[in-house]
């Protein structure tokens, strides 16, 4: 093929595949930076240093004192001499509200913090330490190249009445979550469907899996948050698909994608599988 013909073909291809919107690229880069900043923050997921499931009665937690579980109520009784604060004030005995429905009460002792989580019918104590191994040894996030082909228009088909779907987690528990409907969109030349749950923030929360989980992305699936649209139209930007906390830290609990959210088309966009040092 001659030089002139090659130049002509290149010009045609450049017209067929226009450059990505620079404003979108800048916004996506800001989002990725914020994503990593939240993950690596002193109280982020990398700071989680332990998870202790509570038994009924008294449970001792080093540096804090005794955490007592009685009929679904959790109380922290601080050891004498321990310097523990809640909301910046010294604490001796505290009613510890769990993260569900939240907000959770947070007790702090130096570089460490403690809060109570509730998963199904179980209560646990989550410990954070800003000097945790996972935070110190964080290797950085890896991303697929930004690709507007994975930023797709979608339509929310709302359920006619309040509906719930069962969401399992890595502990083997299953919880019902409110679902406003399902979303339909085109990807890979076919119509696809995902079913989100509704977060307290008002966002749609998608937990999904696709064939890239075999080698390229996190094995259990990825997350995607989208603002609830006022009508039916919305945009799914899979360039913002990201790993759950369990991809970085064994002391976290994560939901798993329901069967209807297993896509058959590879989604080579968003966050890749984490590779620790």
Buried (B, 14 or more C-beta within 10 A) or exposed (E): EEEEEEEEEEEEEEEEEEEBEEEBBEEBEEEBEEBBEEBBEBBBBBBBBBBBEBEEEBBEBEBBBBBBBEEEEBBBBBBEEBEBBBEEEEBEEBEBBBBBEEEBBBBBBEBBBBBBBBBEEEBBBBBBBBEBEBBEEBEEBEBBEBEBEBBBEBBBEEEEEEBEBEBBBBEEBBBEBBBBBBBBBEBEEEEBEBBBBBEEEEBBBBBBBBBBBEEBBBEBBBBBBBEBBEEEEBEBBBBBBBBBBBBBBEBBBBBBBBEEBBBEEBBBBBBBBBEEE
